[in-house]
Amino acid sequence: MAKVTIIGASGRVGQFAAYSVSQIPFVTKIILFGREGNEDVLEGTKWDFIDSFAALGRNLKLFWSVDPKELKDSDIVIITAGIPRCNGQDRLDLAKKNADLIRMYAEMISKNAPESIIFVVSNPVDIMTAVALKYSGFPQNRVFGLGTHLDSMRLKSFVANHFQVHVSEVHTRIIGEHGNSMVPLWSATTIGGIQISNLPAFASLPKEEMVHWVKTAGSHIIAKSGATVYGPGAAIASLVKTVLGNENRILTVSAYIKSEVHDIGNVCIGVPARLNRMGAFPVPIRISEDEVKKFQESVEKIRIVTAEVIEELES
């Protein structure tokens, strides 16, 4: 049995994330948390959800609140709140605008739900994860972000389509920034347990085009429909299920690393991590020389912006 709180539940991502999380059998209580002034949206969303639960035969307690005390006893708190990214806007442009908000919520969670796990979705997610970690005061394993989990799933889908295999046969991942400096790990990609470079069809794989699409997919969707909703919402729910189900799956999330990837660290960034009820634990890995170089560049980019944002928050 688990209690999940979604901060930013009046927004589109927060709402669909809440709906997706509500389908997890062992989640028995959900709090839709929002800012004062959004009570009507939260109230309407609650009753819309309740109608869906009736249709699905789902027995679940669901409430909305703007009172921080309602965070108490949350097993996991998901932060989706923040200024959404506009068409043509880089995720890093949002950093300083959203940092104050994430700091406020991190401190709020620390005070009202000190035993919870914080799951950051707000962009730029790597930097916001670092802000949440610092201002919550939580252990490193109990704060993680969506990171490159959805990016990895997008790449996985493209590879499966190219090789005409079921998506479950493909194991691949993207590490680094959830943004332009992300790094696909072709050296760690397998299909049916076979290293992808050992398959003849690998020679015709449009790797650069695939990675370009992964990098720009969010912007493309925003330009066409105004927001990315269903992909992030489903990705959020899959991570919540992994954590609360104590599944110990290795997925690619934004987590604080020290030396797990070729001794590169001291930053929150997308890396493979083992997820369970205790949180996210980065897995030590070794990758190709070219991938190490690109990952180092991605880390330095995020480290610089993170330091700038933290310095501004401290001033």
N, C-alpha and C positions, 0 to 999 in steps of 0.2 A: 504494500500500500504506500502511495507516495503523494505528496503535495507539491504542485508546481505553480510558481508565480511568474506571470509574464508582464514585465514592465514595458509599457508602450503598447498596451493592448487595444488602444483606440486607433492605431495605425493599421495599414493593410497587411504588412508583414506580421505584425504582432497578432492580428486577428486570425490569419490563416495558420500561423504557427500554433496558436491556441487550439484551433480546430483539429490540426494534425496530431497534436499531443493528446487531445481528448480521446483519440482512438487507441491509445496504448492501454491495454487491459488493466495494468496494475497502477495506473494513475487514477486516484479516486477523488482528488480535490484540485481544482484549478482556481487561482485568483487572477482576474483580469485587472491589472493595476494601471492607473493612469493619473494624469495631472488634474488638479482642480480646474474646473471649467469644461471638462470632457465627460461629465457625469451622464449626460443624455446619451452620448455615443456608447458608453460602457453599458448603460442600462439596456439600450436597444440590442446591443450585441449579445448580452447575456440571454435575453429572451429568444433571440434567433437561434442561439446555440441550444437552448433547452428544447425548442421545437425539433431541432435535428436529432437530439438525443432520444426524444420520444419516437421519432420515425425509425431510428436505428436500434431501439431497445437498449440503450446505453444508460446505466445507472451511475451517475457521476454528480458530485457536488460542485457547483460552479457559482462563484460570487464575483462581484466587482468591487473595487475600493480605491479611494484616494488617500487612505489612512495608512501610513507606514507600519503601524502596529500589526496590520493584517499579514505582513510578511513572516510573522512568527511561525516557526516550525516548518518552513519551506525546506524541502529536500534539495531543490534546485531553483534558482532565480534566473530567468532569461531576460537580458536587457536588449530590447529591440528599439528603444526610444532614441530619438535623435533627428537631426535635420536630414531629410532624404536627399540622395544624390540626384542632381538634375542632368538632363541630357547634355553630354559634352563636358561634364565636370569630373575631374579626377577625384578618386576617393580621398587622396591626401589633402585636397582642398578643404575637406570637411573637418580635418583634425582639430584645429583650434576651436572651431565653432561647437563641436560636440564634446570636447574634453571636459568643460565645466559641468555639463549635464551628467556625464558618466562618473565624474568624481562625486557629485552629489548622491547619485544612486548607490555607488560603491560604499560610501560612508553610511547611507541609510540601511543598506543590507547588513553591513557589519554590526550595526547597533541592534537591529531588529531580528535578524536571522543569522546569528554568528556561527551556526553549525552547517549552514547551507553551502552549496556549490554555486559559483557565479559563472554563467554562460553568456558571453558577450557576442552580440550580433551586429551592433551599431558600427558603422564605418567611420574612418578606416579601421577595420577590425583589429589589426595587429597592435596599433597604437592605443586604441581604446581598451584592449585587453591589458596592456601595460598600465594604463591609468587606473583601471579597476583593481588590478593586483596591488598597486602601490597604496591606494587610498582605502581599500578594504582592510588591509593588514592581514589578509588571509595567507595561509601557506600556498606555495606556488602551485601545488597540484589541484587546489580547489578553485582556481580561476583559469578558465580557458575561453577561446573564442572560436567562432565558426571557421575562421581561417580559410584554408584552401580545400576544405571538404567538398563543397559544391563544385569548385573548379576541377577537382580530381574526378568527380562523378561525371562531369561533362566530357572530360577527356576519355574516360572509360567508355562512355556511350559512343563516341566517335570511332574509337579503335574497334569496338565490337561490330559496328556497322561496316567498317572497312574490311574486316576479316570474315564477315557474315557468320558470326558466332553469337551465342546468347551472352548478354552482358555479364552474367555471373562467371563466365569463363575468363574474363579479363581482370587482371590485377595490375593497377597502375596508380600513380599518385603524382601530385604536383606539390612542391614544397616552396618555401619562401613567402614573399609578400602576396597577399590577396590583392593583386594589382599588376602593373606592367612588368615588374621584375620577377614574376613567378618563374619557377624552374621545374619543367617536366622531368621526371626521373625515368628516362628510357632504359637506363641500366637496370632498373628494378621492375620493369614491366614484363609480365608473363601472360600467355594465353594458353589455357588448359594446362598450366604448370610448365610450359615451354618458354624459355627466354625469347622474347619477341625478335631479337636480332638473329635467332636461329631459324626463323621462318622465312622462306623465299619471298613471300608477299611483303615483307618488311621493306624491301628495296623500293617498292612503289608507294609506301605510306607517305602521304602528304603531311609530314610532321610540322613544318612551319605553318602551313595553312590551318591545321588543327589547333595549334597553340594560339595562333592569332585569333581564331574564333573564340576560344576559351577566354582569352583576355578581353575581348570586346563584346562577349555575349550579353553581359549586363547592360552595357550602353545601348546595344541594339534593341533589347527588350524595352528599355526605358523610352527610347526614341519612338517605338511603335505603339506601346500600350501605356506608357506613363510610369510604370514601376515594375520591379521584379517582385513577385509575390509567391507563386506556387512552388518554384524551385527552392528558394530559401526556406519557405515554410516546411516543406517535406524534409529538407536536409536537417533543419533544426530538430524536427521530431525524431529523425533517425538517430541523432546523437543523444537526445534525451532518453530514448529507449535503451541505447547502449549503456549509458551511465547508470540509470535507475535499475536496469535489468542485470547489472553487475556482469556484463557479458565479456569483459576483457578483450574486446576487439581492438585491432590496431587501425585507427583512422587518422586522417591528416587534419589537425586542428591547430589553432594558434595557441601556443603554450610557451612558457618561459624555458629557454634552453641554456645550458651551461657549456657542456663540451661534447654533447651527444653526437653532433655532426662534425666530424673532423676537427674537434676542439674549437669550433666556432660557436660563440654564444653570448650570454648576458643580454638577451633581448627576447621579446615575445614575438613569435613568428610561426608560420605554418610548417609543421613537422609531423612525422608519424608519431602517434602517441597511443599508449594502451589506456583504454577508458573503462572505468568501473565505478562503483559506488563511492570510492574515495576521490575520484576526479580523473585528471589527465596526467599521464606519466610518459614523457618523451622517451622514445626507444633509440638507443645508440645504433647508428647506421654508418656504412661506408659506401660512397658513391664514386662515380667516375671523376677524373681530374677536371674535365670540362664542367661538370655539374657542380663541383666544389667551388670553382671560380665564380660561376654565376650565382651560386647560393651566397657566397661571401659578399658579392656586390649587392644582393638583395638585402642581406642583413645590415650592411653599412647604411644603405638608404633608409631603412626603417629605424635603425639606431639613432641616426642624426635627427630625424623628424620627431621621434619619441623624446629625445633629450630636449629639443626646442619646446615641445608642448609641455613637458613636465616643468621646465624652467619658467615658462609663462604662467603656469598654474601656481607656482611657488612664489612668484613676484607680487 
